[in-house]
Amino acid sequence: MKETIWEYFHFTRSERKGIFILLLLMVILIIFPNFYQYQSAPKSIDYSHLQSEIEQWNAQKITKDSIIESVDSIVNNKQYDKPNSIKIKGFPFNPNTINEQEWLALGIPEKVVKTILNYKNKGGRFYKKEDLKKIYGFKTEWYDELKEFINIDNNNNNNNNNNVPKSYDTYPKQTNKQIEKVDINTASAEDFQTLRGIGPAYSKRIVKFREALGGFVKVEQVSETYGLPDSTFQNILNRLELSDYNIQYILINEADIETLKSHPYISYKKAQAIIKYREQHGAFNNINELENIKALSNDDFKKISPYLKL
């Protein structure tokens, strides 16, 4: 009986080794979850070292109100030329006699002061209070604040110039003044610049257009200058005259297509049509034969014919 029990509890070497490994695994499985839980437990974070930085940031925090106050401070320190930032300081003055510093002391911006001084330097004068409002850039609200301080001594003005009237309304008009004319076919670029609204660019364009045409045949052709506004042409029309044609003609029976299309009024297609008609019908006997060319309209013929010659 004892031998049977002993044989039951007897294990071979390999079986003992397997039992040992099994026991070891059981121990590991029992211990590991507790160990893992300990290792993965969240550690408490110490925020105490950030407290001082947070307090410092709160102390230096810029609020919306502080930004607005800063901007207002900058605007107040810089005198921009805006109506709301200009402070008019009134004191009795005569706009015909005060100097630049006195205008600035009134609170008028420097740009407007220069406009006033330029106006006076060119012979301009204020004959009544309201004349100030005619100055470019002089605002109505400035005039409203200053009108009580304006003192225009017309008697003193008359002493300086007995011929100066008291207001613009009674200013004598020069009805017999002779207007200097500009001959559009002989005038230089500099001559054209004497016309109001014609600068170096427009004057050069007019001369260049005249040369390309071969001369003007009527005053209205000046209005065809590239880029010249009709309003400008209307303003100078009374000073333009045409006394000498001096036209550079194109010989219609000899000109090639290059010569014809170089004229501002003749396009390549029209020049080609003229050459083709001449080849088919022979030399032109009369300029009016151009009216037979379908590629040329009546307006084209009227514009081109003064520059053509047999």
C-alpha positions in Angstrom: 0.0 0.0 0.0 2.8 2.4 1.0 4.7 1.6 -2.2 1.6 2.3 -4.2 1.1 5.8 -2.7 4.8 6.6 -3.1 4.7 5.6 -6.7 1.7 8.0 -7.1 3.6 11.0 -5.8 6.9 10.1 -7.5 7.8 12.4 -10.5 10.5 12.0 -13.0 13.1 14.6 -13.5 11.4 16.2 -16.5 8.1 16.2 -14.7 9.6 18.0 -11.7 11.2 20.5 -14.0 7.8 21.2 -15.7 6.1 21.6 -12.3 8.7 24.1 -11.3 8.2 26.2 -14.4 4.5 26.0 -14.0 4.8 27.3 -10.4 7.1 30.0 -11.5 4.6 31.2 -14.1 1.8 31.2 -11.6 3.9 33.4 -9.2 4.7 35.8 -12.1 1.0 36.0 -13.1 0.0 36.8 -9.6 2.6 39.4 -8.9 2.7 41.2 -12.4 -0.8 42.9 -12.3 0.0 44.6 -9.0 3.4 45.7 -10.3 2.0 47.0 -13.6 -0.7 49.0 -11.7 1.9 50.6 -9.5 4.1 51.5 -12.5 1.2 52.9 -14.6 -0.4 54.9 -11.9 -0.4 58.7 -12.8 2.1 60.7 -11.0 0.9 63.9 -9.5 2.3 67.1 -11.2 3.5 69.9 -9.2 2.2 73.2 -10.7 3.5 75.3 -7.9 6.5 76.5 -10.0 4.0 77.9 -12.6 2.1 80.0 -10.2 4.6 82.8 -10.1 4.7 83.0 -13.9 0.9 83.1 -14.1 0.7 85.9 -11.7 3.4 87.8 -13.6 1.5 87.4 -16.9 -1.7 88.6 -15.3 0.1 91.7 -14.1 1.4 92.5 -17.6 -1.7 91.4 -19.5 -2.8 94.0 -22.1 -6.5 94.5 -22.1 -8.6 95.9 -25.0 -9.1 99.1 -23.1 -5.4 99.6 -22.6 -4.8 99.1 -26.4 -7.5 101.7 -27.2 -6.0 104.1 -24.8 -2.5 103.6 -26.4 -3.9 104.2 -29.9 -5.7 107.3 -28.7 -2.5 108.6 -27.1 -0.6 108.1 -30.4 -3.3 109.9 -32.4 -3.5 112.8 -29.9 0.3 113.2 -30.0 0.4 113.2 -33.8 -1.5 116.0 -35.5 -3.0 114.2 -38.5 -4.7 116.3 -41.2 -8.1 114.9 -40.3 -11.1 117.1 -39.5 -11.6 115.5 -36.1 -7.9 116.0 -35.1 -7.7 119.6 -36.2 -8.4 122.1 -33.4 -9.1 125.6 -34.6 -8.0 128.4 -32.3 -9.7 131.7 -33.2 -8.3 135.2 -32.8 -8.9 138.4 -34.7 -7.1 138.4 -38.0 -7.1 139.8 -41.5 -6.6 136.9 -44.1 -5.0 139.4 -46.5 -2.2 140.4 -44.1 -1.4 137.5 -41.7 1.7 135.4 -42.4 2.3 131.6 -42.5 3.0 131.2 -38.8 -0.2 133.1 -37.9 -2.3 130.8 -40.2 -0.7 127.8 -38.5 -1.5 129.3 -35.1 -5.2 129.4 -36.1 -5.0 125.6 -36.5 -5.1 125.5 -40.3 -3.2 122.5 -41.7 0.1 123.3 -43.4 -1.1 122.1 -46.9 -4.0 124.4 -46.9 -1.8 127.3 -45.6 0.5 126.8 -48.6 -2.5 126.9 -50.9 -3.6 130.2 -49.4 -0.1 131.7 -49.7 0.2 130.6 -53.3 -3.1 132.2 -54.0 -2.0 135.5 -52.4 1.4 135.3 -54.2 -0.4 135.2 -57.5 -2.3 138.3 -56.8 -5.3 136.8 -55.1 -7.1 138.7 -52.4 -10.0 138.2 -50.0 -12.7 140.8 -50.4 -15.3 139.2 -48.0 -15.3 136.6 -45.4 -16.9 134.0 -47.5 -14.0 134.1 -50.0 -12.1 131.9 -47.6 -14.4 129.0 -48.5 -13.3 129.2 -52.1 -9.8 128.1 -51.1 -9.2 124.5 -52.1 -9.2 122.3 -49.0 -10.5 125.0 -46.7 -13.4 123.2 -44.8 -16.7 124.8 -44.0 -16.5 123.9 -40.4 -13.2 125.8 -40.1 -14.9 128.9 -41.6 -17.8 128.5 -39.2 -15.4 128.7 -36.2 -13.4 131.5 -37.6 -15.9 133.8 -39.3 -16.5 135.8 -36.1 -12.7 136.6 -35.9 -12.3 137.6 -39.6 -11.7 141.3 -40.1 -11.2 142.4 -43.7 -10.3 146.1 -44.0 -11.4 146.9 -47.5 -10.5 150.6 -47.0 -6.9 149.5 -46.2 -6.9 147.3 -49.3 -8.1 150.2 -51.4 -5.3 152.4 -50.1 -2.8 149.8 -51.3 -4.5 149.5 -54.6 -7.2 152.1 -55.5 -8.3 150.0 -58.5 -9.2 146.9 -56.5 -13.0 146.5 -56.2 -14.6 145.5 -52.9 -15.9 142.1 -54.1 -15.5 139.7 -57.0 -19.0 140.4 -58.2 -18.0 144.0 -59.2 -14.6 143.0 -60.6 -14.3 144.6 -64.1 -14.2 142.1 -66.9 -11.6 142.5 -69.7 -13.9 142.1 -72.7 -11.5 143.5 -75.3 -8.5 141.4 -74.3 -6.9 139.9 -77.4 -6.5 136.1 -77.3 -3.2 134.8 -78.6 -3.7 132.2 -81.3 -1.6 129.1 -82.0 -1.2 128.0 -85.6 -1.7 124.2 -85.5 0.4 123.6 -88.6 3.5 125.6 -87.6 3.4 125.6 -83.8 6.2 123.7 -82.0 5.6 121.4 -79.0 6.6 124.3 -76.7 4.0 126.5 -78.4 1.2 124.0 -77.8 2.2 123.9 -74.1 1.1 127.5 -73.7 -2.5 126.2 -74.1 -4.3 125.4 -70.9 -4.3 121.7 -70.1 -1.6 120.8 -72.7 1.5 119.5 -71.1 4.7 118.0 -72.6 3.1 114.6 -73.3 0.1 116.0 -75.2 2.1 118.6 -77.1 4.5 116.0 -78.4 1.5 113.8 -79.4 -0.1 116.6 -81.4 3.1 117.4 -83.3 3.7 113.6 -83.9 0.1 113.2 -85.2 0.5 116.3 -87.4 3.7 114.9 -89.0 2.1 111.5 -89.6 -0.9 113.1 -91.3 1.3 115.4 -93.4 -0.3 118.5 -91.9 -3.7 119.5 -90.6 -6.4 120.5 -93.0 -8.9 121.6 -90.3 -8.7 122.6 -86.7 -11.0 119.8 -85.5 -8.3 117.2 -86.4 -6.4 118.2 -83.2 -9.1 116.5 -81.2 -8.1 113.2 -82.8 -4.8 113.2 -81.0 -4.4 110.0 -79.0 -5.6 110.3 -75.4 -6.6 114.0 -75.7 -9.8 114.5 -73.7 -12.6 116.3 -75.6 -13.1 118.6 -72.6 -9.4 119.8 -73.0 -9.9 120.3 -76.8 -13.0 122.3 -76.2 -11.1 124.5 -73.7 -8.3 125.3 -76.2 -10.4 125.4 -79.4 -10.8 129.2 -79.3 -7.0 129.6 -79.3 -6.4 127.3 -82.3 -6.1 128.6 -85.9 -5.1 127.2 -89.3 -3.4 129.7 -91.6 -1.1 127.6 -93.7 -1.9 124.1 -95.0 1.6 123.1 -96.2 0.3 119.5 -96.8 2.7 116.6 -97.6 0.8 114.8 -100.3 0.8 111.1 -101.2 1.1 110.4 -105.0 -1.7 108.0 -105.4 -0.4 106.5 -108.7 3.1 105.9 -107.4 2.7 105.1 -103.7 3.3 101.5 -102.7 1.4 99.7 -99.9 3.9 100.6 -97.2 3.6 104.3 -98.0 -0.2 104.2 -98.0 -0.6 102.3 -94.8 1.8 104.6 -93.0 -0.9 107.3 -93.1 -3.1 107.4 -89.9 -6.3 107.4 -92.0 -5.3 104.4 -94.2 -5.2 100.9 -92.7 -3.4 98.0 -94.3 -6.6 96.6 -95.7 -7.6 99.9 -97.3 -4.1 100.4 -98.7 -4.3 96.9 -100.2 -7.7 97.7 -101.7 -6.3 100.9 -103.3 -3.3 99.1 -104.8 -5.5 96.2 -106.1 -7.9 98.7 -107.8 -5.1 100.5 -109.4 -3.6 97.2 -110.8 -7.0 96.2 -112.2 -8.1 99.6 -113.7 -4.8 101.3 -114.3 -3.7 104.7 -113.0 -6.2 107.0 -111.3 -7.3 109.8 -113.6 -9.2 111.5 -110.8 -9.1 111.3 -107.0 -12.9 110.8 -107.0 -12.3 107.4 -108.5 -11.5 106.2 -104.9 -15.2 106.3 -104.2 -15.5 103.2 -106.5 -13.5 101.1 -104.0 -15.9 99.2 -101.8 -13.4 99.0 -98.9 -13.6 102.8 -98.5 -16.6 104.4 -97.0 -17.7 107.9 -97.7 -16.2 109.1 -94.4 -12.9 107.4 -95.4 -12.9 109.2 -98.7 -13.5 112.6 -97.1 -10.7 112.1 -94.7 -8.2 110.6 -97.1 -8.7 112.6 -100.3 -7.1 115.9 -99.0 -3.8 114.1 -98.7 -3.8 112.4 -102.1 -2.5 113.8 -105.3 -2.2 112.5 -108.9 
